[in-house]
Amino acid sequence: MLRFSALPTRLAAVALLVSPPIASAVMCRRVCKPAIQRCVGAGGNRRHCRRQLIQRCRQLGQQLCDEAFLPPTTLPPTTTTSTTTSTTFRVTTTTTTIPGIPNYAGTWSFYGTLASNECGLSADYSLSTTVSIHESGANLTATAGALPHTLYGQVTPGGFYLDTGVFSDPNYPGCYGDIRIEADGTGVHVTAALGIGVESGTTSCVVAYAGSMTR
């Protein structure tokens, strides 16, 4: 069973070439400028935000940056009208309720099984770790197991996401890692996926685990 204390070794060992870029670096640098600014505004490091978003734009297309780090959708206020009538008077009361943002703060347990490993290298069948989330409005920060990097993210209309952004390891010059968690649902049990990515030069790698998170 893979735990986060083993991730540096895991990241150094993986060398998977994912699908070829579908967008040019020049175009992505241009269209991703607003998304990079939103990423920095959410607490990310500018260099990490830029590298992460441009890389994903090249792999997934311009829409990735168009939608990245957008504020959560706010539903219109719900208006409830109640009427009380007696033989002598009539009172009408109107109450406006704004839907709240789900509370994801707390310590979660992630467990997932291997869902994608196109590199053909040996990969553990399952991964488990704890994820401690702090929430401020729609913005999230988190730590995961023994991973020495903070994850940043946001509440989304259907759940939330967390991402370390691109980080480097001094033991492996020229290699960059990225950890991302995406969750779907509310309450104390949500479906979730965790991706471990590596970039070295023009080569990228992703190993993904699918499962759930419980608190």
trRosetta pair geometry for C-beta under 8 A, 3 or more apart (Angstrom, degrees):
i j d omega theta_ij theta_ji phi_ij phi_ji
1 124 6.0 123 -130 175 17 139
1 125 7.8 -52 -93 62 58 77
1 126 5.2 -29 -121 83 84 96
1 127 6.9 149 -174 -103 73 27
1 128 5.9 -7 175 16 125 101
2 6 5.9 -118 -153 68 76 130
2 7 8.0 88 173 -75 108 68
2 10 6.8 57 -148 -78 128 149
2 123 7.8 -30 -47 -175 141 71
2 124 4.0 173 -36 47 98 145
2 126 7.1 -172 23 98 81 44
2 127 4.4 -31 70 -103 103 85
2 128 7.9 141 73 20 57 54
3 6 5.8 92 64 9 65 101
3 127 7.4 160 -80 -154 33 71
3 128 6.8 -27 -95 71 79 68
3 129 6.0 132 -147 -84 68 91
3 145 6.0 -177 178 -158 86 152
3 146 7.3 57 141 18 101 110
4 7 5.2 -14 -159 -22 55 121
4 129 4.9 67 -25 -114 108 142
4 144 5.6 159 -85 124 158 91
4 145 3.3 143 30 80 131 136
4 146 5.0 171 96 47 100 72
4 147 4.4 -76 178 -43 133 88
5 145 6.7 -113 -34 150 70 118
5 146 4.1 36 -79 51 79 146
6 9 5.6 -55 -174 45 70 111
6 10 5.7 75 130 -28 85 108
7 10 5.1 -59 -141 41 38 115
7 11 5.9 37 162 -22 74 104
7 147 6.2 17 28 -99 152 93
7 177 7.5 101 154 -167 109 155
7 179 7.4 -14 -157 -77 151 128
7 196 6.8 -147 -141 -132 102 131
8 11 5.9 -54 -144 36 29 108
8 12 6.4 26 158 -18 63 108
8 169 5.6 134 -138 -126 104 152
8 171 6.9 57 176 52 130 135
8 172 7.8 172 -174 -4 91 124
8 177 8.0 -99 -111 -42 55 158
9 12 5.9 -58 -148 37 30 109
9 13 6.3 24 157 -20 65 112
10 13 6.0 -65 -149 35 27 108
10 14 6.5 21 161 -23 65 109
10 196 6.5 -15 124 158 126 156
10 207 7.5 -95 168 42 116 150
11 14 6.3 -57 -144 28 30 107
11 169 7.1 134 89 -12 133 143
11 172 7.7 -171 106 46 99 159
11 175 7.0 134 139 151 101 126
11 177 4.4 -22 -147 -98 152 124
11 196 6.6 -125 -85 172 84 110
11 198 5.0 151 -165 -84 80 116
12 169 7.3 -86 -67 71 101 149
12 171 7.5 -55 -80 104 141 106
12 172 4.9 -155 -109 -81 106 152
12 175 6.4 79 -111 127 67 172
12 198 7.8 171 -75 -125 20 148
13 121 6.3 159 139 174 104 157
14 119 5.5 -142 -155 -43 83 173
14 121 6.2 -145 -109 37 65 148
14 196 7.5 128 5 116 162 108
14 198 5.1 146 80 18 106 139
14 205 4.2 155 136 152 110 158
14 207 6.1 -115 -112 -27 152 117
15 119 6.4 121 64 -144 46 125
15 121 7.8 97 32 -39 71 135
15 198 7.4 -67 -88 93 44 133
15 200 7.0 -46 -119 40 89 132
15 203 5.8 4 -165 150 81 141
15 205 6.0 -98 -120 -65 11 133
16 117 7.9 -141 -77 -170 150 50
16 118 5.4 107 -157 81 131 87
16 119 3.4 -96 -74 -76 104 96
16 121 7.9 -114 -58 4 97 108
16 198 7.9 106 32 53 82 101
16 203 7.7 144 75 175 27 94
16 204 7.0 -40 88 107 73 51
16 205 3.7 105 38 -123 88 81
16 206 6.5 -98 81 29 135 52
16 207 7.6 138 1 -55 146 76
17 203 5.5 -72 -86 -137 82 80
17 204 6.7 82 -131 48 41 63
17 205 7.8 -26 -49 -77 26 66
18 59 6.5 15 106 -136 127 129
18 118 7.2 109 -103 62 66 142
18 204 5.0 -48 15 88 107 108
18 205 7.1 170 -36 -102 97 21
18 206 5.9 44 -77 8 132 109
19 22 7.7 0 130 -35 112 101
19 59 6.4 108 73 -158 92 88
21 24 7.4 98 137 -91 131 30
21 25 7.8 -27 -165 -50 162 73
21 58 3.9 -38 -134 167 114 97
21 59 6.1 -72 -110 -78 60 45
22 58 7.2 142 41 171 52 45
22 59 7.0 54 15 -177 88 19
22 60 7.3 -17 43 -175 118 3
22 61 5.4 -33 92 -70 120 83
23 27 5.5 -109 178 80 97 124
23 28 5.4 109 120 -58 119 102
23 57 5.6 -75 76 147 142 80
23 58 5.2 -129 68 -118 82 42
23 61 5.4 133 -38 -119 123 42
23 62 6.0 148 -110 -48 151 71
24 27 4.6 91 62 9 90 101
24 28 6.8 -161 92 -5 46 88
24 58 7.3 -27 168 -117 5 92
25 28 5.7 -60 -144 41 31 110
25 29 6.2 36 157 -24 67 104
25 54 6.6 46 -145 176 75 116
25 58 6.2 -2 -80 -85 63 128
26 29 6.0 -54 -151 31 27 110
26 30 6.8 21 153 -14 60 108
27 30 5.8 -64 -158 37 33 109
27 31 6.1 9 160 -4 73 111
27 57 7.9 -151 103 145 85 124
27 62 7.0 -71 144 -82 115 107
28 31 6.2 -60 -131 46 31 95
28 32 5.4 21 172 -16 68 122
28 53 7.7 175 173 128 104 77
28 54 4.7 116 130 -145 122 73
28 57 3.7 144 -135 102 116 134
28 58 5.4 -66 -38 -57 158 76
28 62 7.4 -147 -99 -97 67 66
28 65 6.9 152 -152 -28 75 143
29 32 6.4 -59 -128 40 17 105
29 33 7.6 45 160 -54 52 85
29 54 6.0 20 -77 -115 64 126
30 33 6.7 -37 -173 -17 30 109
31 57 6.9 161 76 -151 108 145
31 62 5.1 -25 120 -142 166 101
31 65 5.3 127 120 80 93 142
31 66 7.3 -36 166 -59 114 78
32 35 5.0 -63 -160 49 66 114
32 36 5.6 74 140 -32 87 99
32 50 7.5 121 119 -139 126 60
32 53 4.7 149 -165 131 133 120
32 54 5.6 -147 39 -78 164 68
32 57 5.4 -106 -65 -44 125 153
32 65 4.0 -109 -102 -125 75 147
32 68 7.8 13 -141 41 88 139
33 36 5.7 -52 -146 31 29 113
33 37 6.7 29 156 -17 62 104
34 37 5.7 -56 -153 36 34 111
34 38 6.4 34 151 -19 67 104
34 65 7.5 114 62 159 83 99
35 38 5.5 -51 -147 36 36 112
35 39 6.3 42 151 -23 66 103
35 49 8.0 -169 126 171 76 106
35 53 5.3 165 110 -150 122 149
35 65 4.2 -133 -2 -162 150 79
35 66 7.5 -69 -59 -48 122 12
35 68 4.2 57 -153 70 126 113
35 69 5.8 130 -158 36 73 111
36 39 5.5 -51 -150 33 32 115
36 40 6.6 31 152 -17 64 103
36 46 7.0 60 171 -152 104 73
36 49 5.0 125 -146 127 71 114
36 50 5.2 33 -128 -87 131 70
36 53 5.7 -141 -76 41 78 151
37 40 5.7 -52 -149 36 33 110
37 41 6.3 36 151 -20 64 107
38 41 5.4 -54 -148 38 33 115
38 42 6.5 31 153 -19 65 105
38 68 6.9 152 76 110 128 79
38 69 3.7 153 120 111 116 125
38 70 7.1 -15 -171 -75 162 37
39 42 5.8 -59 -152 35 30 109
39 44 4.3 -38 158 44 87 143
39 49 3.6 152 108 -139 139 128
39 52 7.7 168 -147 66 160 121
39 53 6.6 -136 -31 -45 151 131
39 68 6.9 -11 -61 140 103 115
39 69 5.0 -135 -69 -55 61 159
39 165 7.8 116 177 -97 126 117
40 43 7.9 166 -178 28 31 8
40 44 5.6 -89 -90 68 37 83
40 45 7.7 -19 -111 158 78 8
40 46 5.1 17 -94 -86 123 79
40 49 5.7 -109 -54 7 73 163
41 69 7.6 125 58 164 97 132
42 69 5.6 -131 -17 -146 140 116
42 139 5.7 -179 -154 -121 82 111
42 152 6.1 129 126 161 102 122
42 153 7.9 -15 159 -164 136 6
42 154 6.3 -73 -139 -59 139 110
43 139 6.5 109 -7 -172 124 133
43 141 6.7 -70 114 -78 161 110
43 152 5.1 -164 85 -133 108 137
44 48 6.1 -127 176 82 100 107
44 49 4.4 106 119 -66 133 110
44 152 5.4 -160 -76 72 81 156
44 165 5.5 136 -150 -68 110 141
45 48 4.1 66 72 17 103 112
45 49 6.5 -176 82 -15 48 85
45 165 6.1 162 41 114 94 164
46 49 5.6 -54 -142 36 29 112
46 50 6.2 28 160 -20 64 107
47 50 5.9 -54 -148 35 28 110
47 51 6.4 23 158 -14 64 108
48 51 6.0 -57 -145 39 30 107
48 52 6.0 26 160 -17 66 113
48 165 3.4 61 152 155 125 130
48 166 5.0 -171 -146 49 77 73
48 167 6.9 5 -117 -68 126 61
49 52 6.0 -62 -144 40 25 109
49 53 6.0 12 166 -10 65 115
49 165 6.2 -51 -66 -126 50 126
50 53 6.4 -63 -141 41 22 101
50 54 6.1 14 167 -11 62 114
51 54 6.4 -63 -143 41 22 104
51 55 6.2 23 160 -20 61 113
51 165 7.8 92 63 178 98 88
51 166 4.5 -70 97 33 125 150
51 176 7.2 -89 149 175 146 163
52 55 6.0 -63 -152 35 23 111
52 56 6.5 10 159 -9 63 111
52 163 7.2 113 -167 153 155 135
52 165 5.1 -106 -36 -144 145 65
52 166 4.9 -167 -65 -22 86 96
52 178 6.4 137 -114 -120 103 137
53 56 6.0 -60 -145 42 30 104
53 57 6.1 36 155 -25 66 107
53 64 7.3 170 -159 125 72 108
53 65 5.7 84 178 -101 111 96
53 68 6.0 -178 -122 88 111 172
54 57 5.5 -51 -143 34 31 116
54 58 6.5 33 156 -20 63 103
55 58 6.0 -58 -157 32 29 109
55 59 6.6 15 152 -10 64 111
55 166 7.4 102 5 -65 145 135
55 199 6.6 -78 -131 -86 150 152
55 204 7.3 142 -174 -99 120 141
56 59 5.6 -60 -145 43 37 107
56 60 5.5 -8 169 17 75 116
56 64 5.0 -152 128 165 102 154
56 65 7.9 146 87 -56 97 76
56 68 7.9 115 85 -77 137 139
57 60 6.7 -73 -122 56 20 80
57 61 6.9 -71 -166 105 56 13
57 62 6.4 37 -157 -101 100 36
57 64 5.1 -153 -93 66 58 121
57 65 5.0 6 -90 -31 120 112
59 64 8.0 52 67 -36 77 161
59 204 7.5 -79 -80 69 136 165
60 63 7.2 -92 133 64 96 86
60 64 4.4 92 85 -54 121 130
61 64 6.1 131 71 -9 56 95
62 65 6.2 -61 -167 40 51 101
62 66 6.2 54 141 -26 78 107
63 66 5.1 -53 -144 35 41 119
63 67 6.1 19 164 -6 73 111
64 67 6.7 -80 -157 44 21 94
64 68 6.1 31 155 -43 64 111
65 68 5.5 -41 -130 15 36 119
67 70 5.9 -66 -166 -8 49 124
69 154 6.8 126 -132 -10 57 143
71 74 7.8 -11 129 -27 111 97
71 138 6.5 104 -154 68 74 159
71 154 7.8 -129 -126 -169 38 147
72 101 6.8 114 64 -115 159 108
72 138 4.9 -156 0 -133 118 144
72 154 6.7 -166 -47 157 94 111
72 155 5.3 -18 -64 96 144 89
72 156 6.3 -174 -107 -132 95 24
72 157 6.2 154 -157 -62 88 60
73 157 5.0 11 32 -81 113 116
74 98 7.7 -15 -170 -166 107 104
74 99 7.7 171 -159 58 63 99
75 78 7.7 11 125 -41 116 93
75 99 5.0 39 47 18 121 135
77 96 4.9 -1 178 -167 135 101
77 97 6.7 143 -162 66 80 40
77 98 5.5 -47 -104 -84 85 72
78 96 7.4 145 71 -155 46 53
78 97 5.0 -25 62 63 98 96
78 99 7.4 76 -8 -46 113 87
79 94 6.3 -12 -166 -166 100 101
79 95 7.5 153 -152 76 52 47
79 96 5.8 -21 -99 -100 73 72
80 94 7.4 154 78 -153 49 52
80 95 5.1 -17 60 60 98 96
80 97 7.0 28 -2 -2 111 113
81 92 6.6 -7 -168 -171 100 97
81 93 7.4 158 -152 82 53 49
81 94 5.4 -17 -101 -101 78 77
82 92 7.7 164 84 -153 45 53
82 93 5.3 -12 61 61 91 98
82 95 7.8 17 5 2 103 107
83 90 7.0 -7 -170 -172 98 97
83 91 7.4 162 -154 85 52 52
83 92 5.3 -16 -105 -105 81 76
83 93 7.9 -178 -82 23 36 70
84 90 7.4 166 87 -154 54 51
84 91 4.9 -4 59 59 100 99
84 93 7.6 30 0 -2 102 107
85 90 5.1 -4 -112 -112 77 87
86 89 5.8 19 54 49 103 65
86 90 7.6 -163 30 -76 62 49
101 137 6.8 79 28 -178 164 46
101 138 5.6 -131 -131 -84 152 75
101 155 5.4 113 -169 80 111 166
102 155 6.4 168 52 -146 87 132
102 186 4.6 -125 -125 -126 149 114
103 135 6.5 -177 -147 58 61 159
104 133 5.4 -44 127 116 92 153
104 135 5.7 125 59 -68 78 136
104 140 6.6 -22 79 -105 127 131
104 155 6.7 173 0 -94 128 100
104 160 5.5 -38 -45 -11 172 155
104 183 7.8 138 -136 76 138 147
105 133 5.5 -140 -122 103 39 89
105 134 5.9 32 -127 -132 101 32
105 135 4.2 -111 -59 11 97 106
106 132 7.6 -105 135 -144 27 59
106 133 6.3 4 47 54 45 92
106 215 4.7 87 111 -172 128 148
107 130 5.9 -8 -173 -174 99 113
107 131 7.4 153 -158 79 51 43
107 132 5.0 -19 -103 -102 76 78
107 133 7.8 177 -85 18 28 69
107 215 6.1 142 82 -134 47 100
108 130 6.9 149 80 -162 47 60
108 131 4.5 -20 65 64 102 94
108 132 7.6 -176 22 -79 71 30
108 133 6.6 30 -4 -6 113 110
108 213 4.5 15 174 179 129 111
108 214 6.6 141 -157 69 76 28
108 215 4.6 -60 -95 -68 66 98
109 128 7.1 -2 -179 -167 89 97
109 129 7.8 177 -152 93 54 31
109 130 5.8 -35 -99 -103 61 68
109 131 7.8 176 -85 20 13 78
109 213 6.7 161 75 -153 42 61
109 214 5.2 -21 55 62 95 83
109 215 7.2 159 8 -84 72 47
110 127 7.5 -14 119 114 104 91
110 128 6.5 173 92 -146 64 49
110 129 5.4 -3 55 59 106 74
110 130 7.4 169 15 -103 80 16
110 131 5.6 55 -23 -13 114 117
110 144 7.8 -8 16 -143 136 111
110 181 7.2 -94 -99 -130 152 131
110 192 6.1 -90 -129 95 101 145
110 194 6.3 77 169 -44 147 136
110 211 6.7 112 -180 81 73 120
110 212 7.6 -173 -141 97 55 35
110 213 4.9 -24 -92 -97 72 88
111 126 6.9 -2 -170 -176 83 113
111 127 7.5 171 -147 88 42 52
111 128 4.7 -1 -103 -103 77 94
111 211 4.9 -122 103 156 56 152
111 212 6.5 -4 59 57 81 72
112 115 7.3 -52 169 -21 113 107
112 126 6.8 168 91 -153 41 70
112 127 5.4 -9 61 58 87 93
112 128 7.8 166 21 -78 58 54
112 192 7.0 -105 -68 93 121 87
112 193 6.9 109 -126 -127 152 44
112 194 5.8 -180 23 23 153 104
112 209 3.4 115 106 147 125 101
112 210 5.3 159 -157 74 113 16
112 211 2.9 -144 -96 -1 64 117
112 212 7.5 153 -79 12 76 41
113 125 6.1 -21 -148 160 88 74
113 126 5.1 -39 -102 -97 65 79
113 127 7.9 171 -93 18 21 72
113 209 6.4 164 75 -155 15 85
113 210 6.6 -32 59 62 68 70
113 211 6.1 116 3 -71 64 106
114 117 5.8 -19 -173 -23 119 123
114 123 5.7 121 -116 116 140 119
114 124 7.1 172 -56 95 117 49
114 125 5.6 -98 0 -149 113 38
114 126 7.1 -100 -22 -70 77 35
114 127 7.8 101 -67 -13 67 98
114 207 7.5 -46 -137 -178 93 95
114 208 7.8 105 -159 85 52 52
114 209 6.0 -47 -93 -103 37 76
115 193 6.9 -51 27 -135 155 108
115 208 4.8 -56 67 106 103 97
115 209 6.0 138 4 -132 94 20
115 210 3.9 69 -57 -5 142 107
116 206 6.7 0 110 115 123 98
116 207 6.8 -177 93 -150 73 37
116 208 4.1 30 42 40 106 108
117 120 7.6 158 135 -44 88 21
117 121 7.3 -111 175 55 111 70
117 123 4.6 -135 -124 18 154 155
117 207 5.2 26 -104 -128 82 89
117 208 7.7 -147 -56 34 62 62
118 206 7.6 34 26 65 105 81
119 123 7.9 107 57 -44 107 122
119 205 5.9 19 -69 -139 131 110
119 207 7.2 -51 10 -73 120 96
123 207 5.8 -172 -127 -146 143 135
124 127 6.6 114 90 -68 119 74
126 209 7.4 94 -152 -144 42 126
127 194 6.6 -113 94 71 141 136
127 209 4.5 -82 32 -89 124 171
127 211 7.9 -160 63 2 82 140
129 144 5.5 51 134 177 136 91
129 145 3.9 -70 -154 -45 114 123
129 147 7.9 41 -170 -16 153 109
130 144 7.2 175 89 -151 48 51
130 145 5.9 127 44 -73 69 64
131 142 5.6 11 -180 178 91 132
131 143 7.5 176 -151 87 50 42
131 144 4.8 -10 -104 -104 79 85
131 145 7.8 -28 -71 -22 56 71
131 151 7.9 -28 -150 39 106 146
131 162 7.4 161 -166 42 132 164
131 181 6.8 57 -116 -77 157 177
131 213 6.7 -41 40 -136 129 130
132 142 6.1 162 81 -154 49 75
132 143 5.1 -1 52 54 102 87
132 144 7.8 -165 20 -77 67 39
133 140 5.7 -26 -162 -161 105 111
133 141 7.5 147 -154 80 56 39
133 142 4.5 -25 -99 -95 64 108
133 162 7.5 -117 -106 -76 105 139
134 140 7.1 145 76 -157 50 58
134 141 5.0 -14 60 63 102 89
134 142 6.9 -178 18 -79 68 53
135 139 7.3 148 -157 83 54 49
135 140 5.5 -21 -102 -102 71 76
135 155 7.5 49 -141 -47 118 114
136 139 5.1 -20 69 67 86 99
136 140 7.9 173 26 -82 66 31
136 141 7.9 18 7 3 104 98
138 154 5.3 25 144 -161 93 92
138 155 4.5 -110 -150 39 76 102
139 152 7.7 -25 -171 -166 92 88
139 153 7.8 149 -161 88 52 40
139 154 5.9 -37 -106 -103 46 75
140 151 7.9 -17 120 113 98 90
140 152 7.0 143 87 -165 66 42
140 153 4.5 -21 67 71 113 84
140 154 6.2 -173 13 -85 94 20
140 155 6.7 118 -35 -43 113 69
140 160 6.0 66 -19 -173 157 134
140 162 6.2 -85 109 -90 126 93
141 150 5.9 -12 -168 180 101 116
141 151 7.0 147 -162 81 48 56
141 152 5.7 -16 -105 -104 71 65
141 153 7.9 162 -83 27 30 68
142 150 7.1 139 69 -167 40 68
142 151 4.4 -25 65 64 94 107
142 152 7.9 -176 23 -74 76 25
142 153 7.2 -5 6 19 114 111
142 162 5.1 -27 35 -137 134 147
142 181 7.9 -57 79 42 153 138
143 147 6.9 -180 -171 69 69 91
143 150 6.3 -50 -83 -113 74 63
143 151 7.2 170 -86 15 24 90
144 147 4.7 18 74 27 88 130
144 151 6.3 49 -18 -15 110 131
144 162 8.0 141 -48 120 121 143
144 179 7.0 -135 48 137 150 149
144 181 7.5 158 -82 -35 144 138
147 164 7.5 -109 160 -84 133 136
147 179 6.6 -44 -145 8 155 167
149 164 4.5 47 125 -145 130 124
149 167 5.2 -106 -104 -45 150 165
149 179 7.2 143 76 27 125 121
150 164 7.1 137 83 -127 37 73
151 162 4.0 48 148 168 129 108
151 163 6.0 137 -156 56 87 14
151 164 5.2 -57 -96 -70 70 61
151 179 6.7 -80 -92 93 113 105
151 181 6.9 23 -169 19 158 110
152 162 6.9 151 73 -151 16 67
152 163 6.3 -40 64 64 67 70
152 164 7.7 104 14 -118 74 21
152 165 6.9 16 34 -25 111 105
153 160 5.9 96 129 168 128 93
153 161 4.6 -154 -151 97 126 58
153 162 3.8 -96 -20 -93 140 47
153 163 5.9 116 -78 8 93 73
153 181 7.7 -79 -53 66 157 87
154 160 6.7 -154 103 -146 35 81
154 161 6.7 7 50 50 65 83
155 159 7.7 -137 -154 129 62 27
155 160 5.0 -45 -110 -95 49 98
156 159 5.6 4 58 62 102 55
156 160 5.8 168 10 -97 83 32
156 161 6.3 48 -26 -8 125 93
158 184 5.3 -10 137 -140 111 82
158 185 7.4 4 164 -43 78 31
159 182 7.2 88 95 173 131 67
159 183 4.4 -150 168 105 129 70
159 184 4.2 -114 -33 -107 147 30
159 185 5.6 29 -95 25 109 41
159 186 7.3 -148 -104 -59 63 59
159 190 6.0 128 -134 -167 119 139
160 182 7.9 -169 98 -149 44 47
160 183 5.3 7 55 55 76 106
161 180 6.9 -8 -175 -172 104 93
161 181 6.7 166 -157 89 55 57
161 182 4.7 -12 -109 -106 93 72
161 183 7.2 -176 -82 21 44 69
162 180 7.0 165 88 -154 55 48
162 181 4.4 6 53 53 100 103
163 178 7.1 -5 -168 -175 94 93
163 179 7.1 169 -148 89 48 54
163 180 4.6 -1 -106 -108 87 84
163 181 7.6 -157 -67 27 51 61
164 167 5.7 -57 142 -14 121 119
164 177 7.5 1 84 113 143 89
164 178 6.1 -171 63 -148 100 49
164 179 4.6 59 -5 44 121 88
164 180 7.5 -112 14 -65 74 55
165 178 6.9 -89 140 -124 17 91
166 176 4.8 11 -175 170 105 126
166 177 7.2 147 -154 74 57 34
166 178 5.2 -37 -95 -76 59 104
166 199 7.0 -27 -134 29 122 129
167 176 6.7 153 75 -159 29 75
167 177 5.5 -28 65 64 83 86
167 178 7.2 147 16 -81 73 51
168 172 8.0 -150 -175 77 73 79
168 175 7.0 128 -143 84 73 55
168 176 5.4 -46 -86 -104 71 72
168 177 7.5 150 -98 17 22 79
169 172 4.8 34 82 35 108 95
169 175 6.4 -23 42 84 98 105
169 177 6.7 46 -25 -5 107 120
170 173 7.3 11 -158 -70 43 73
172 175 4.1 -25 129 36 114 131
174 200 5.9 63 132 -146 91 85
174 201 7.0 12 173 -44 111 80
175 198 6.3 -19 -170 -166 100 105
175 199 7.4 152 -159 79 52 48
175 200 4.8 -20 -106 -88 74 103
176 198 7.0 145 79 -159 50 54
176 199 4.6 -15 62 59 102 96
176 200 7.3 174 21 -71 69 54
177 196 7.5 -29 -161 -170 101 78
177 197 6.8 140 -162 84 53 60
177 198 5.6 -23 -102 -100 66 70
177 199 7.9 -166 -74 20 23 72
178 195 7.9 -6 109 110 90 98
178 196 7.9 147 80 -163 56 37
178 197 4.2 -17 62 65 100 110
178 198 7.6 -169 21 -72 78 28
178 199 7.4 40 -7 -8 113 103
179 194 7.3 -10 -170 -172 88 93
179 195 7.3 164 -154 85 43 58
179 196 6.0 -7 -106 -108 75 64
179 197 7.6 -166 -73 25 32 77
180 194 7.3 166 87 -153 50 49
180 195 4.7 -3 58 55 96 103
180 197 7.2 25 3 -2 105 115
181 192 6.3 -3 -173 -173 94 114
181 193 7.3 168 -151 85 51 47
181 194 5.1 -13 -102 -103 79 79
181 195 7.9 -169 -74 21 36 68
181 213 8.0 65 -179 -57 128 141
182 192 6.7 165 87 -152 46 65
182 193 5.3 -4 57 55 94 92
182 195 8.0 26 1 -3 100 105
183 190 4.5 54 -179 122 110 136
183 191 6.9 153 -155 84 62 47
183 192 4.3 -20 -100 -98 80 94
183 213 5.8 -48 -111 25 128 132
184 190 6.2 167 71 -178 38 100
184 191 4.9 -18 58 66 96 99
184 192 7.4 -178 17 -78 67 47
185 189 7.2 -37 121 104 146 54
185 190 3.7 -178 65 -127 110 84
185 191 5.8 104 -11 17 126 75
186 190 7.1 59 -46 -86 10 112
187 190 7.0 153 63 -60 77 82
188 214 6.4 39 148 -157 80 67
188 215 5.3 -119 -152 61 80 77
189 212 6.3 8 -173 174 84 127
189 213 7.5 173 -147 87 43 50
189 214 5.0 1 -104 -105 79 84
190 212 6.5 165 86 -157 40 79
190 213 5.3 -9 60 57 89 93
191 211 7.7 -167 -155 120 62 27
191 212 5.4 -56 -112 -102 42 80
192 210 7.8 172 97 -154 46 49
192 211 6.2 -18 69 78 82 64
192 212 5.6 110 21 -136 90 24
192 213 4.4 52 -15 -17 149 101
193 208 6.1 3 180 -174 109 107
193 209 6.8 166 -158 86 61 49
193 210 4.8 -19 -106 -105 91 69
193 211 7.5 130 -94 24 46 55
194 208 7.0 161 84 -154 45 60
194 209 4.8 -8 58 58 94 99
194 211 7.9 -18 6 32 100 98
195 206 5.6 -19 -167 -160 110 101
195 207 7.2 151 -156 77 58 42
195 208 4.7 -20 -102 -101 79 86
195 209 7.8 -170 -76 23 37 64
196 206 7.1 144 75 -153 48 49
196 207 4.7 -14 59 59 102 93
196 208 7.5 -169 21 -77 67 40
197 204 6.7 -10 -170 -175 102 94
197 205 6.2 158 -154 85 53 60
197 206 4.9 -13 -98 -96 85 74
197 207 7.9 -174 -75 22 42 61
198 204 6.9 164 86 -157 53 48
198 205 4.2 4 50 49 95 111
199 203 7.2 157 -154 88 48 52
199 204 5.0 -12 -102 -105 76 80
199 205 7.6 -159 -67 21 39 72
200 203 5.2 -15 67 66 82 101
